[in-house]
Amino acid sequence: MPLRIAVLLAFLCAGFASARSKDLDAYFIDVEGGQATLIVTPAGQSVLIDAGWGDNNFRDANRIAAAAKRAKVKKIDYFILTHYHADHVGGVPQLAEKLKVGTFIDHGPNRETGSKRQQRMVDDYSKTISGAQHIVPKPGDKLPIKGVDVTVVSADGNIIQNSLPGGGEQNPWCAKTPDKQTDTSENARSLGTFWQMSNFRMVDLGDLTWNKEKELVCPANRLGKVSVFIVSHHGLDWSNSPALVDAIAPEVAIMGNGAKKGGSPATYDTLKAAPGIQAIWQLHFAEAGGKEHNTADAFIANVDEADTGFFLKLTAHPDGSFEVYNPRNKMTKSYAGH
């Protein structure tokens, strides 16, 4: 190959890589009502939030590995565990057999006792991370992830005390959202993260429950508005209060529900009524909701109970615009961003 052509091709390839590196990609992996979200930052670092369930012949670990391969990720730079429940922590040992993990991040020790099964999973997690890099952040801490600004907003039952940039306004929906019964489980201790890349803003609160959500956004909304809301707790109505959802006013909501888990009708109604909402995307059709309380089929990755395992993919750009892709029907929908 002539030298001039080789140099030109190298320049074009470098330019293409540079253009790609400006985007953030997120894969919402179907782990049947658990959570596993793979994020690749503009700097090329990989972050996995939760690892789904264990057992099941490595089903969830295999799906995570497949998403990583699609994303051209050969290892997980950072693994974030939101909390110690089976659908979030159960798959960690199998994940570690499939992919190398650089640093583990969690809220500290498990605070929920009484279940031998859960204690076994906690012990297995502890063995898996033994000797690895380990971070236990507090609310307000920045995670050392390159290419995107990631702030911990909740952890171990505590929340940020100061508002993020763009937050701080008084929340009129607080008075209209009564408290629910106090939750003492690990859900209320979920490690929640706020992601910002220039004008793109996304929040993932794990399974943070109703009253803790209210603490986060009442009387003032400490988060501000977001582009994308990763719907809490698989769309269950133990979470996703109007005080939270209406205040953050997401342009798009992405729900990691299962066919028979999550996707509560009340949560769907809250999301649908949120100010400025343009679309609700779901990993599964929620059988409990019927057609009236599910988004349109085109926005659902898995439309029947069959174990099809389709994911959803988000690609966000620095100007705040983004698109969501559904591989089941090859549909891509673009959004301008706030």
Secondary structure, 3 states (H helix, E strand, C coil): CCHHHHHHHHHHHHHHHHHHCCCEEEEECCCCCCCCEEEECCCCCEEEECCCCCCHHHHHHHHHHHHHHHCCCCEEEEEECCCCCHHHHCCHHHHHHHCEEEEEECCCCCCCCCCHHHHHHHHHHHHHHCCCEEECCCCCCECCCCCCEEEEEEECCEECCCCCCCCCEECCCCCCCCCCCCCCCHHHHCCEEEEEECCEEEEECCCCCHHHHHHHHCCEECCCCCCEEECHHHHCCCCCCHHHHHHHCCCEEEECCCCCCCCCHHHHHHHHCCCCCCEEEEEECCCCCCHHHCCCHHHEEECCCCCCCCCEEEEECCCCCEEEEECCCCEEEEECCC
